[in-house]
Amino acid sequence: TGNIYTPALLRQWIAQALGEVEEIDEIIFDGEKYFDPFRPQIPVSGYKEVEQLRDARRRTLASINKSLREADVFVFTLGLTEAWLNKDGYVYPTCPGTVKGDFDQSKHIFQNYSYETLLEDMLWIFEKIRGVNEKSKFLLTVSPVPLTATASDKHVLLASTYSKSLLRSVVGYLTENFSDVDYFPSYELISSPATRSNYF
């Protein structure tokens, strides 16, 4: 899939893999090759034929489905609260036009997810995975990598701290309230002043 930074994007992949929603069929064509907007660098060189892209996407969804059903532990790193959406409601992994494709102000929408929405998405994810695999446990982390840019109206330092605080709070709630959810403190190990950036 490439990087999955937000619970919303993870939910979108899982919903498609489990047949909860129809496969999203947006495709980027740059005049020579076809690219998947949900995996814009897989492969980096793109696809010669559009059906190659669709086949690869279907194989990815089938693999996600199989993994969810067989996994002993599901590991997810929550990375961002900021995301870009299509006006039709689906989520992109990166801002359109930054890696592939073009940014279109009339159809691409900035979203900074709230605590409530982040938690709702994670609870939905857990429910769906438990529904197909009752033995699976969950290990969560929060990415210590700070934002290097923000589409909010805040300074990037403030936006980064806000984003990581929300994500850490959501993970804290989940680990406190569910016995099958645990947390590995990657955020704390990297960002703590006591480590003097030794592990970054």
C-alpha positions as CSV (number, residue, x, y, z in Angstrom):
1,T,0.0,0.0,0.0
2,G,2.9,2.4,0.6
3,N,2.6,4.6,3.7
4,I,-0.8,4.7,5.6
5,Y,-0.5,7.8,7.7
6,T,-4.1,8.2,9.0
7,P,-6.7,5.9,10.5
8,A,-9.1,7.2,7.8
9,L,-6.8,5.8,5.0
10,L,-6.4,2.5,6.9
11,R,-10.1,2.3,7.3
12,Q,-10.6,2.9,3.5
13,W,-8.2,0.1,2.6
14,I,-9.8,-2.3,5.0
15,A,-13.4,-1.4,3.9
16,Q,-12.4,-2.1,0.3
17,A,-10.6,-5.3,1.1
18,L,-13.5,-6.7,3.1
19,G,-16.1,-5.6,0.5
20,E,-17.7,-3.0,2.8
21,V,-17.5,-0.5,0.0
22,E,-16.8,-0.7,-3.7
23,E,-13.3,-0.4,-5.0
24,I,-12.3,3.2,-5.7
25,D,-11.4,3.4,-9.3
26,E,-9.6,6.8,-9.6
27,I,-6.5,6.6,-11.9
28,I,-3.8,9.1,-12.9
29,F,-2.6,9.2,-16.5
30,D,0.4,11.4,-17.2
31,G,0.4,11.0,-21.0
32,E,2.6,7.9,-21.0
33,K,2.0,5.8,-17.8
34,Y,-0.9,5.0,-15.4
35,F,-0.5,5.6,-11.7
36,D,-2.6,4.7,-8.7
37,P,-3.4,7.8,-6.6
38,F,-3.7,5.6,-3.5
39,R,-0.2,4.0,-4.1
40,P,1.4,6.8,-6.2
41,Q,5.0,5.3,-6.0
42,I,4.0,1.6,-6.4
43,P,5.6,1.0,-8.8
44,V,7.7,4.2,-9.2
45,S,7.6,3.9,-13.0
46,G,3.9,3.4,-13.2
47,Y,1.9,0.9,-15.4
48,K,1.9,0.7,-19.2
49,E,-1.7,-0.5,-19.3
50,V,-4.6,0.6,-17.1
51,E,-5.7,-3.0,-16.6
52,Q,-2.3,-3.8,-15.1
53,L,-2.9,-1.1,-12.4
54,R,-6.4,-2.5,-11.7
55,D,-5.1,-6.0,-11.4
56,A,-2.4,-4.9,-9.0
57,R,-4.9,-3.0,-6.9
58,R,-7.2,-6.1,-6.7
59,R,-4.2,-8.3,-5.7
60,T,-3.4,-5.8,-2.9
61,L,-7.0,-5.8,-1.6
62,A,-7.0,-9.6,-1.7
63,S,-3.7,-9.7,0.2
64,I,-5.1,-7.3,2.8
65,N,-8.2,-9.4,3.2
66,K,-6.1,-12.6,3.7
67,S,-3.7,-10.9,6.1
68,L,-6.5,-9.6,8.3
69,R,-8.0,-13.0,8.6
70,E,-4.7,-14.7,9.4
71,A,-2.7,-12.2,11.5
72,D,-1.8,-13.0,15.1
73,V,-0.9,-9.3,15.7
74,F,-2.0,-6.3,13.7
75,V,0.6,-3.4,13.9
76,F,-0.3,0.1,13.0
77,T,1.6,3.4,13.3
78,L,-0.6,6.5,13.5
79,G,1.3,9.2,11.8
80,L,-0.9,12.2,10.9
81,T,-4.2,13.9,11.5
82,E,-3.9,16.0,8.4
83,A,-5.1,14.5,5.1
84,W,-6.4,15.4,1.7
85,L,-9.8,14.1,0.5
86,N,-11.7,13.9,-2.7
87,K,-14.9,15.8,-2.6
88,D,-16.6,12.4,-3.0
89,G,-15.3,11.5,0.4
90,Y,-12.4,9.2,-0.1
91,V,-8.9,9.8,1.3
92,Y,-5.5,10.1,-0.4
93,P,-2.2,9.1,1.1
94,T,-0.6,12.4,0.1
95,C,-1.7,15.7,-1.2
96,P,-2.6,15.2,-4.9
97,G,0.0,16.8,-7.1
98,T,2.9,16.4,-4.7
99,V,3.9,12.9,-5.8
100,K,1.7,12.2,-8.9
101,G,-1.3,13.8,-10.6
102,D,-2.5,17.4,-10.3
103,F,-4.0,19.4,-7.5
104,D,-7.6,20.5,-8.3
105,Q,-9.0,23.0,-5.8
106,S,-12.5,22.2,-7.0
107,K,-12.3,18.6,-5.9
108,H,-9.5,18.2,-3.4
109,I,-10.3,19.1,0.2
110,F,-8.0,19.5,3.2
111,Q,-9.0,17.7,6.4
112,N,-7.5,17.9,9.8
113,Y,-9.2,15.0,11.8
114,S,-10.6,15.6,15.2
115,Y,-10.0,13.3,18.2
116,E,-13.5,12.0,17.9
117,T,-13.1,11.1,14.2
118,L,-9.7,9.5,14.8
119,L,-11.1,7.4,17.6
120,E,-14.2,6.4,15.6
121,D,-12.1,5.2,12.7
122,M,-9.8,3.1,15.0
123,L,-12.8,1.6,16.8
124,W,-14.4,0.7,13.4
125,I,-11.0,-0.9,12.3
126,F,-10.8,-3.0,15.4
127,E,-14.4,-4.1,15.1
128,K,-14.0,-5.2,11.5
129,I,-10.7,-7.0,12.1
130,R,-12.2,-8.8,15.2
131,G,-15.2,-9.7,13.0
132,V,-13.0,-11.8,10.6
133,N,-10.3,-12.8,13.1
134,E,-11.2,-13.1,16.7
135,K,-7.6,-14.2,17.7
136,S,-5.9,-11.1,16.4
137,K,-4.3,-8.6,18.8
138,F,-3.3,-5.1,18.1
139,L,0.0,-3.2,18.6
140,L,-0.1,0.5,18.1
141,T,2.6,3.1,17.8
142,V,2.7,6.9,17.1
143,S,5.1,8.1,14.6
144,P,7.8,10.4,16.1
145,V,8.5,12.0,12.8
146,P,7.3,15.7,13.0
147,L,5.4,17.4,10.3
148,T,7.7,19.3,7.8
149,A,4.7,21.2,6.4
150,T,1.1,21.8,7.2
151,A,-2.0,22.9,5.3
152,S,-3.5,24.4,8.4
153,D,-3.2,28.0,9.3
154,K,-0.8,27.2,12.2
155,H,3.0,27.3,12.4
156,V,4.3,23.8,11.5
157,L,5.7,23.3,15.0
158,L,2.3,24.0,16.5
159,A,0.5,21.8,13.9
160,S,2.9,19.0,14.5
161,T,2.5,19.1,18.3
162,Y,-1.2,19.2,18.0
163,S,-1.3,16.3,15.5
164,K,0.9,14.0,17.6
165,S,-1.0,14.9,20.8
166,L,-4.3,13.9,19.3
167,L,-2.9,10.6,18.0
168,R,-1.2,9.8,21.3
169,S,-4.4,10.5,23.2
170,V,-6.4,8.2,20.9
171,V,-3.9,5.4,21.4
172,G,-3.9,6.0,25.1
173,Y,-7.7,5.6,25.2
174,L,-7.5,2.4,23.2
175,T,-4.8,0.8,25.3
176,E,-6.6,1.7,28.5
177,N,-10.0,0.3,27.4
178,F,-9.2,-2.8,25.4
179,S,-7.2,-5.8,26.7
180,D,-6.2,-6.9,23.2
181,V,-4.5,-3.5,22.4
182,D,-1.0,-2.6,23.4
183,Y,1.3,0.4,22.7
184,F,5.0,0.6,21.9
185,P,6.5,4.0,22.8
186,S,8.3,4.9,19.7
187,Y,7.1,8.5,19.9
188,E,8.4,8.9,23.4
189,L,11.7,7.1,22.8
190,I,12.5,9.5,19.9
191,S,11.0,12.8,21.0
192,S,12.0,12.8,24.7
193,P,14.7,15.4,25.6
194,A,16.3,12.8,27.8
195,T,17.4,10.7,24.8
196,R,19.2,13.8,23.3
197,S,18.1,12.8,19.8
198,N,20.3,9.7,20.0
199,Y,17.7,7.5,18.3
200,F,16.2,9.8,15.8
